[in-house]
Amino acid sequence: MRYLPPTALACAALLAPVSAAAQTVEDLQRQILELKAEIDALKAARVADAAATTPAPGQAPATSVAVATPAAAAPALAAATTSPAPAASAPTAAAAPQLASAEPAGAKAWYERLKLRGYTQMRYNAFIDGDDTAPAGQSRLRSVHDGSINEDGGFSLRRARLVLEGNVTNNIALYFQTDFATAVTGQSNGERRESFGQLRDAYVDVFLDQGHEFRVRLGQSKVPFGWENLQSSSNRITLDRSDAINSAMPSERDLGIAVYYTPAHVQAIWDRLEEDGQKLFGNYGAFGLAAYNGQGVNRPEQNRGLAKFAMATWPIELDGLGGGFSGQVLELGGAVMLNNVRPEIRTGGVTDTDFTDNRYGVHAVLYPQPFGLQAEWNWGLAPQYDTGLQEIRSMRASGGYVQFMINAGDFGIGRIMPYGRWQTYRGGWKASTNAPRLETDEIELGVEWQIFDALELTVAYANMKRLEADERRTGRATGDLIRTQVQWNY
């Protein structure tokens, strides 16, 4: 079916030869009225055709469109002022949106599937008493996790994270995270500089099945060792990770490839726990195998060997025990790391030989409903500076923590969760120059107050006994601190 646009009809009518006698005012008014009537009829026909060609829900749209040709348009011009035009089909211009709609309804472009989120943590640490200062050669009370524990104190930004993530297709998901609160200490005058940007994560997940049970992770990401290491700092209840577990892979990340498998019924348990507001470790699979460079986050590979990892964790529902165990979940697991590493040395660069860096760890988590327990332990060999021989050697390392949590619930002013943790560690800290030895014993008692979803406040008391992470200092420093942190999520 063909039709002419109203403007063409009007032009045809005005240009058609008309006798001079007919050009009276009455004739012109009559012709104008006729043109208006024809234009109204064409508009109505156009609307009717558009409605007739619109596919019903679930019906594929038509792919063929009738188009008016220039040859057919000429006679229509001559007849425009004397007879109504035939009903018209949808014009070519109107066909384009129908052809584009062949894409499934509701489908989004890949960039529309991405989301931006993040969180920031601001801290203030106050010494009650202790060795915040010490003479040269003796340990000061310091933490490898929080550089603001020092004699000067003050406010600090511990983390300022920004995350871009999303499923760009049904089987590919990307994750990109930066931290804008990283400190740099390699200044010429030794002064610390803060709030530098640093890449934390940059990886893609490729799902190998429709159920998303199997995935391959490529890029820079957390290595599968240590339940607490895998848990996000935005979700962890304690202010810092334990020295023992984190010593296996400080900063938790490296560049490499990992394969994870999560059975559907295990994922269902984790989903239920997340809906209940539990603090999970993040989905790194019930089983994982991985290979990474082994030098640590944002550090180039220094040898031809790769660090190998294997991890397993399994949640067990305790409803069958009845009574107070209804709804409780106990998660058990373990991990292995086999690595050779070259630590940085004080004279510059890294060592010219590899050091064995093997760890074995176990974990147990009873999710707080309302009372919970969490514990980890690891042991093995790690590079450590031997003060007697004045050199780095692979030496024994071991330690862990035990932690309790009480999910007290919401009292109308936000969710309250008291907690307490004891930790201990004896072994090397490969992330620092010359891989110094740590000797850590610490008790932390605190409470997390989630005022609302976007704002959390944590206040804790800590009793610390630590050997400073500097092989040039000896003895252990002690002290008592009040530690506070405000976290806002966005």
N, C-alpha and C positions, 0 to 999 in steps of 0.2 A: 504494500500500500504506500502511495506517495502523497506528499503534501508540500506546500510552499510556506515559507515563513511569512508572517503577517507583513513585514516590511516590504517584501517583494510584491505582495498583492497590492499594497498601497501604491507602490511606484508604477505598477502595470496599469492600474486604474487611472492614474494621473496622466500617463503618457499616451494612453489609447486615443486614437483620433475621434473626435466628437464634432458633430456639425455645429456651426456657429449659432444656429437657432436653439440648440439644446443648452447653450451655456447661459441659461437664466439662473437666477438665484435659487429658484425652486428645484431646478434640475440638479444643481450642485449639492443642495441639502439632501435630496433624495439619494444621490450617489454616495454621499458620506455615510448616511444611515445604513445603506446596504453594505458598504465596506465594514462598518462596525459590527453588523450582524454576522458577516462571514468570518471576521477575525475572532469573535466570540465562539463561533462554531468550531473553528480550527483549534482554539485553545482547549475546548472541551474534549475534542477528539484526541488531542495530544495527551491529555491527562488520562483518558480512558485507555489508550494504547499502552501507556507506561504502566498502569496498574495491571493490565492483562499480561504484560511480558515479565513482570516481577515474579521470580520463583517463590513457591511456597516454602515454608521452613523444612529443611532437610532435602529439598529438591535442587538439583544442579541447574544453574542458570543456562539459558540458551547461548550457544556460541556463534550462531549465524544471525546476521542483522541485515535487513533490507535497506538499501541505500538509494536515495533518489539520484538519478543521473541527470546531467545537464541537458541531454537531448529531450528528456521527458518534461523538463521544466518549461521549455519555450511555449508549447501549446497551452500550458496551464496559465501562462501570463495573459494570453489573449482572452481566455475565458474567465479570468478572475472577476471581472465586473458584471458578468451576466449570469453566471451559475456558480453555486457553491462548489468548492473543491472537494474531491473525494476524501474519505477518512484516511488519515496519514499514519504511517508506521513510525516507530521511534527513530529519531535522526541519528546520524553517525556519532555526533558529539555525545549523545546520551548513552550510546552503547558502551563507551569506554569504562564507566564505573561498573557496569554489569560484568564485563570481562575480567576486571580486576577482582571482583568479588568471588571468583572461582577459588581463591585461597580459603581454607577452612575458616568458618566464622570464629571470631575471637582470637585468631592467631596473632602473636605479637612479633615484631622484629626483634632480632637478638639484643639490640641495645636497649629495648624496652623491658627486657627481662632482668636487667641488672639493677642492683640496689646499692645504695651508699649508706653506711652506718659507721659507728665508732664509739669510743669512750675516752675519757680523760681522768687521770688520778692525780690529785694534789695531796701532798703529805706535809706533816710537821712532826718531827721527832724531838722530844725534850728529855735530856738527861736528868734523872733524879739524883743519882750519884754514880761514880765509876771513873774508869780510866779514859776519859775523853782525850787527854793528852798524856804523853810519856816522853822520857829522855830518848835520845837517839840510841837505836839498838834494842829498844824494848817495845813490845806490842802496845798499840793503842786500840781502844775498842772500836772496831770497824766491821762492816758487813760487806761481803762480796755481792750482795743483792741490792743494797741501798746506799749510794754514795753520800746521802745527806746525813747519815749517822756520823757526825764529827763534832769537833769542839765549837764550831761556828753555828751549827744548826740552821734555823730558818726554814721558810717554805720551799718546797721543791715540786716540780712536775715529775712524777715517776714514769708515767706513760701518757702519751697523747696519740691514740691510734685512729687511723682512718682505713676503712675496709670497703673494697668494691668487690661484690660477689654476685653470682647468679648462674642459672642454667641457660646457656646460650642456645642449646638444642636439647632434645629429650635425653641425649646420652653424653653430653659434654657440659661440664660446669667449671667455671674459673673462680679463682680466689686471689685477691691482691691486697696486701696489707702493708702500710707504712707506719713508722713511729716517729713522731716529731719531738720527742723528749729524750733523745739519745745524747749522752755526754761524751765529750772528746777530751782526753787528758794528755795527748802527745804534743802539747804546746812547747815552744822553745824555753819558756820560763817556768814550765811545769804547772801552770795554772789551769784549772779545770774549765772547760767551756761546755755549756748545756744547750738543750733544745735544738739539736741538729736532726735533720731527717735521715732515716735509715730504712732500707728495705727489710721487711720481716718475712713476708710470705709472697710468693709469686708462683702459683702452680695451677695445673688443670687436672681435673678428674675426668677420666674416660670410663663410662659405665659399659660393661661388656654384656649385659643382659637386660631384658625388659623390666625385671623386678628390682634392678639397681642393687643386687646383692654383691656382685663382683665389680671392683673398680681398680683402675691403674692411675696412680698419681705421679705426675711428672713436674719437676721444678724444685723450687726452694720451699721446704715445708718442715713441720715438726717431725722428728725421727721417732719411731715407735718404741720408746723405752721410758718407763716410769709413768704410772697413772697420773701422778700430780704434774709431771712435766707436760703431759698432753692437755691437761685442763687449762682453759683460758684464764688469764690473769683477771679478766673482768668477771669471772664466775667463781674463782677460788675464794674461800672464806678467809684463810690466813693471808697476811700482808705479803709474805714472800714464800717462795718455794724452799724446801729444806736443802741444806748444803749437800747432804749425802746423795740424794737422788739426782739433783741438778748437776753434780760434779761429773756425771757420766757424759752429759752434753750440755754445757752452759749455753744459755740462750735457746736451747731446745731444738735448734733448726740446723739444716744443712741442705746441700744441693744434691739431688739424686732422683731415684725412682722407687716407688713402693706399690705393692699389690695388697688390697684389703678385701676381706670377705665378711659379710654380715648377714647371717640367716634372717629371714623375715620375722620369725617369732622372737628372735633376740632384739631386733629393731623395734618390735611392738612393745617389748618391756621398757626399752629406753624411752620410747615416745610417751608411754604412760608416766614414767618418772619425771620427764620434762614437763608434762602437763601439770603434775603435782607440785612443780616448783623446785625440784631437786637440782643440785649442782652436779651436772654430769661432766665427764672428761672430754666431751666432744666425740664425734663419731669417727674413730680411727679403726673401725672394724673390730669384729670379735677375734679375727685372726689377721696377722699382718706379716709380710716379708718385705725387706727393703735393702737397698744398697745406696750409700751416700759417699761423698768424697772423704769425710771423716775429720776434716780440719776444723769444722765449726762454721757458724753463720758468717756469711760475707767474707770468708777467707779463702784464698786460692788453694787448690790442691798442691801438696808438697811431695807426694810420692805416688807411685803407680798403683798402690793398693787401695781398695775401697773398704769402707766400714760396712759390715753386715749386721742386720738386725732381724730378730724374730720376736713376735709378741702374740700372746693370747689372753683374752679376758672373757669371763662368762658370768652373766647375771643369773642368779638362782632365786626363784620366787619361793618364799617360805610360808605361803598360805596353808600348806598341808600340815604344818605343825600346830595350827589352831591358836586360839587365845590371842595373846598380844602380838603374835607374828603375822596376823592377818594384814596383807598389803606390803609386808616387809620384803626387801630384796637384798640378798648378799651377793656381792660380786667378787670373784676370785680370779687371779691370773698371775702371769709372770712374763719376763722378757730376757733376751740375751743380746749382748753387743760384743762383736769381735772387731777390733780396730788396731791400727798402727798409726801413731800420730807424731808430729814434730812440733814441739812447743816453741814459742818465741823465747829468745834469750836476751839477756841484758846488754850484750855487746852489739846487738842488732841482728835482724833476720830471725831464722829458725835454726834448730839443731840440724846437723848434717846426717844424723842417724835416726832411725825410727824407734819408737818406744811402744811396747805392748800396752794396749789400753782395752782390756777385756772386762766386761761386767755381766753379772747375773743378778736379776732382781725378782722379787715377788711382791704382790699387793693383795689387800683385802679391804673391801668397803661395805659397811652396813649402812645403807642410806637412812638418814634421820627421819623417823616417822613415829614419834617425835625425836627419839634418842638414836644417835648414830655413832659409829666408830670407823676410823680410817687408819690404815697402817701400811707402811712399805719398808722394805729392807733390801739393800744391795751390797754386793761384795765382789772382789776381783783384784786386778792389777791396774795401776794407773801411773803415769809419769809423775815423779815427785823429786824435788830438790833434796839431796842428801847433804845436810850441813856438815856431817863428819867428813865425807869424801869431797865436798865442794863440787858436786856434779849432779846432773839429773839422772835418775835411774827409774826403772819400772818397779814399783813397790806395792805392797798390799794396801788396799783401800776398802773400808767398810763403814756402814752406818745406815741410819734410817730414822723413822719417826713414828709416833703413835698420837692419834688425835681423836678428840670427842667433839660432837656437835649436838646441839639441842634445837630442833625446829619448833620454837615456842609459838609460832603462828602470828596472826595479825590481831593486835589489841585495839584496833581502831585508829592507831597512829602509825601503821606500817608494820611490816614483818620483822620480828626480832629473832636473832640466832646467836646465842652464846656459844663459845668454843674454847678449847684449850689444846695445846700441843707441846709435846716434849720431843726434842730432836738431838741427835748426836752424830758426829762424823769424825773419822780419823783417816786422812789420806790427802793426795795431791789435788791441786786446783789448776788444771792444765790451761785454763783461759787466761791466767795471769803470767806475767814475765817470769821465766825460770821455773814455772810450775811449782809454786811454794806449797808447803804442807799446811793443811788446816786441822785444827783441833777444836771442835765446836761442841758445846753443851748449852742448850737453851730451853727455857720454858716460856711459853707465851699464853696469856689468858686475855680473851677479848670478847667483844660483842659486835655483831654486824646488825645495823639498823637500816632496813630497806624502807626509806620514807615513802617512796613510790617508785614505780618502775624505772624512772629516769634519774633517780638520785639515791645514793647509798652513803652511809657514814659508818666507819669502823674505828673503834677505839680499843687499844690493847695495852696491856702491861707486859714487858719483856724483861726477863733476867738472863743475861748473856755472859758466857765465858768463852772467849775466842782467842785463837792465835791469829794475829794479823797476817793477811795474805801478802807477805813480803819476806823473802828468805833472809834479808839482812836484819830482821827483828826477831827477838826470841821472847819466850815466856807468854803467858796468856793474860789478856786483859779481862776485867770483869766490870759489870755495871748494870744498873736498873734504869729502864726508860719507859716513858709514856709515848706511845706511837698513835698517830691519828691519820686517817685517810678519808677524803671525800672523793667519791666517784660519780661522775655524771655521764649518762648514756644518751646517745643521739643516733 
